Amino acid sequence: MKCISVYTDNFELFSDVFEKVIEIELQENDERELEGVTVSDSGEVPKHYLERMSVKPEVVVMKDRSKGITILQHGKVFEILIPSEADEVESASL
């Protein structure tokens, strides 16, 4: 899964930039600023990362089912987890 980090603890601000964040083409370890918020491509994360993070009490898990995206919010960061093509093929074969 591709992970994009959005550095803010303001949910309203995150909601305002969410669509723009998933549409911009970030290279791995690329960092940009959108509407005063730092956005960074954190590369690929293993599938067990989502499982491990979702059981922590300080982590809020949100899903955008229409896009197949999972969002983790903890501390002052939102992490957008976007399935890669390999993840989608694996899920389809289950």
Backbone as numpy.savetxt, mean C-alpha at the origin, in Angstrom:
# Nx Ny Nz CAx CAy CAz Cx Cy Cz
3.88 -8.75 -3.71 3.04 -7.57 -3.71 3.93 -6.33 -3.71
3.51 -5.36 -4.48 4.22 -4.09 -4.51 3.73 -3.27 -3.31
4.65 -2.59 -2.64 4.29 -1.78 -1.48 4.64 -0.32 -1.75
3.64 0.53 -1.60 3.84 1.97 -1.71 3.53 2.58 -0.35
4.48 3.30 0.20 4.31 3.94 1.51 3.90 5.39 1.33
2.91 5.81 2.10 2.43 7.19 2.09 2.62 7.70 3.52
3.50 8.69 3.68 3.89 9.13 5.01 3.01 10.27 5.52
1.93 9.86 6.18 1.02 10.78 6.86 0.19 9.97 7.86
-0.29 10.64 8.90 -1.21 9.97 9.82 -2.61 10.57 9.67
-2.80 11.38 8.63 -4.06 12.07 8.38 -4.86 11.26 7.34
-5.91 10.56 7.81 -6.69 9.71 6.92 -7.36 10.52 5.81
-7.85 11.69 6.13 -8.52 12.52 5.12 -7.56 12.90 4.00
-6.35 13.30 4.37 -5.33 13.65 3.39 -4.94 12.43 2.56
-4.79 11.29 3.23 -4.48 10.05 2.52 -5.57 9.74 1.50
-6.83 9.86 1.90 -7.95 9.59 1.00 -7.92 10.52 -0.22
-7.51 11.77 0.01 -7.45 12.74 -1.09 -6.39 12.37 -2.13
-5.28 11.77 -1.71 -4.19 11.46 -2.64 -4.15 10.01 -3.09
-4.99 9.15 -2.51 -4.94 7.71 -2.78 -4.97 7.38 -4.28
-5.95 7.89 -5.01 -6.07 7.58 -6.44 -4.84 8.03 -7.22
-4.30 9.19 -6.89 -3.10 9.69 -7.57 -1.90 8.80 -7.27
-1.82 8.33 -6.03 -0.69 7.49 -5.62 -0.67 6.19 -6.40
-1.80 5.55 -6.58 -1.80 4.26 -7.27 -1.67 4.42 -8.79
-1.86 5.64 -9.30 -1.74 5.86 -10.73 -0.34 6.30 -11.16
0.45 6.90 -10.26 1.78 7.35 -10.67 2.72 6.16 -10.82
3.65 6.30 -11.73 4.62 5.24 -11.99 5.87 5.50 -11.15
5.96 4.82 -10.03 7.14 4.92 -9.18 8.07 3.75 -9.46
9.35 4.03 -9.54 10.35 2.97 -9.64 10.68 2.51 -8.23
11.27 1.33 -8.09 11.61 0.83 -6.77 12.53 1.83 -6.06
12.21 2.11 -4.81 12.92 3.07 -3.96 12.82 4.51 -4.45
11.88 4.77 -5.35 11.61 6.13 -5.84 10.77 6.85 -4.80
10.98 8.15 -4.65 10.25 8.93 -3.67 9.78 10.22 -4.32
8.51 10.56 -4.08 7.94 11.80 -4.63 7.08 12.47 -3.58
6.74 13.71 -3.88 5.84 14.44 -2.98 4.56 14.77 -3.74
3.42 14.43 -3.14 2.11 14.72 -3.70 1.32 15.51 -2.68
0.92 16.71 -3.02 0.11 17.54 -2.14 0.69 17.63 -0.73
2.02 17.74 -0.65 2.69 17.89 0.63 2.94 16.61 1.38
2.63 15.45 0.76 2.80 14.15 1.39 3.90 13.39 0.65
4.82 12.80 1.40 5.87 11.99 0.79 5.32 10.60 0.46
5.57 10.17 -0.78 5.13 8.87 -1.27 6.37 8.14 -1.75
6.49 6.88 -1.36 7.70 6.12 -1.69 7.35 4.71 -2.13
8.03 4.23 -3.18 7.89 2.84 -3.58 8.83 2.04 -2.70
8.27 1.16 -1.91 9.07 0.36 -0.98 9.43 -1.01 -1.54
9.18 -1.21 -2.83 9.54 -2.47 -3.47 8.52 -3.56 -3.22
8.96 -4.78 -3.40 8.10 -5.94 -3.22 8.16 -6.42 -1.77
7.02 -6.83 -1.25 6.97 -7.44 0.08 6.41 -8.85 -0.06
6.90 -9.79 0.76 6.39 -11.16 0.67 4.95 -11.25 1.18
4.26 -12.27 0.74 2.85 -12.46 1.12 2.68 -12.54 2.63
3.63 -13.16 3.33 3.50 -13.31 4.78 3.61 -11.96 5.52
4.11 -10.91 4.84 4.18 -9.58 5.46 2.78 -9.10 5.83
1.84 -9.25 4.92 0.46 -8.85 5.18 -0.12 -9.64 6.34
0.11 -10.94 6.34 -0.40 -11.79 7.42 0.19 -11.38 8.76
1.48 -11.12 8.79 2.18 -10.76 10.03 1.72 -9.39 10.55
1.57 -8.43 9.65 1.17 -7.08 10.06 -0.30 -7.02 10.49
-1.16 -7.79 9.84 -2.60 -7.69 10.11 -2.99 -8.20 11.50
-2.13 -8.97 12.16 -2.46 -9.46 13.50 -2.00 -8.51 14.60
-1.24 -7.48 14.24 -0.78 -6.53 15.24 -1.92 -5.58 15.62
-2.12 -5.35 16.92 -3.25 -4.51 17.34 -3.13 -3.04 16.90
-1.93 -2.55 16.66 -1.75 -1.15 16.27 -1.90 -0.92 14.76
-2.18 -1.98 14.00 -2.29 -1.88 12.55 -3.75 -1.96 12.13
-4.18 -0.98 11.34 -5.53 -0.98 10.77 -5.41 -1.52 9.35
-6.26 -2.49 9.01 -6.26 -3.10 7.68 -7.51 -2.66 6.94
-7.32 -2.12 5.75 -8.43 -1.69 4.90 -8.26 -2.35 3.54
-9.37 -2.59 2.85 -9.30 -3.21 1.53 -10.11 -2.41 0.53
-9.56 -2.30 -0.66 -10.30 -1.77 -1.80 -10.55 -2.98 -2.69
-11.67 -3.63 -2.47 -11.95 -4.90 -3.16 -12.04 -4.72 -4.67
-12.53 -3.58 -5.13 -12.68 -3.38 -6.57 -11.32 -3.38 -7.28
-10.27 -2.99 -6.57 -8.93 -2.95 -7.16 -8.03 -4.07 -6.64
-8.50 -4.82 -5.66 -7.70 -5.89 -5.08 -6.54 -5.38 -4.23
-6.68 -4.18 -3.73 -5.61 -3.50 -2.97 -5.89 -3.60 -1.47
-4.84 -3.82 -0.70 -4.93 -3.81 0.76 -4.13 -2.62 1.27
-4.66 -1.93 2.26 -4.00 -0.77 2.85 -3.77 -1.05 4.32
-2.55 -0.87 4.76 -2.20 -1.00 6.18 -1.91 0.40 6.70
-2.45 0.74 7.86 -2.16 2.03 8.47 -1.61 1.76 9.86
-0.44 2.29 10.12 0.17 2.16 11.44 1.11 3.34 11.65
1.07 3.88 12.86 1.90 5.05 13.14 1.57 6.18 12.19
2.60 6.71 11.55 2.41 7.84 10.63 2.62 7.42 9.18
2.20 6.20 8.87 2.37 5.72 7.50 1.19 4.83 7.08
0.83 4.99 5.82 -0.12 4.09 5.17 0.70 3.28 4.17
0.50 1.97 4.15 1.18 1.13 3.17 0.13 0.55 2.24
0.28 0.84 0.96 -0.64 0.33 -0.05 0.00 -0.91 -0.66
-0.66 -2.05 -0.51 -0.15 -3.31 -1.04 -0.93 -3.67 -2.29
-0.23 -3.66 -3.41 -0.85 -3.92 -4.71 -0.37 -5.28 -5.20
-1.30 -6.20 -5.48 -0.87 -7.53 -5.94 -0.12 -7.42 -7.27
0.94 -8.18 -7.40 1.67 -8.25 -8.67 0.97 -9.28 -9.54
1.35 -9.36 -10.81 0.74 -10.33 -11.70 0.96 -11.75 -11.18
2.12 -12.03 -10.61 2.41 -13.35 -10.06 1.46 -13.69 -8.92
1.14 -12.70 -8.06 0.20 -12.91 -6.96 -1.18 -13.25 -7.49
-1.60 -12.55 -8.56 -2.92 -12.76 -9.12 -3.04 -14.14 -9.77
-1.98 -14.60 -10.42 -1.97 -15.93 -11.04 -2.05 -16.99 -9.95
-1.29 -16.78 -8.86 -1.29 -17.73 -7.74 -2.67 -17.83 -7.11
-3.32 -16.67 -6.91 -4.66 -16.66 -6.29 -5.68 -17.34 -7.20
-5.56 -17.14 -8.50 -6.52 -17.72 -9.43 -6.40 -19.24 -9.48
-5.21 -19.76 -9.23 -5.01 -21.21 -9.29 -5.43 -21.92 -8.02
-5.75 -21.18 -6.95 -6.17 -21.81 -5.70 -7.61 -22.23 -5.72
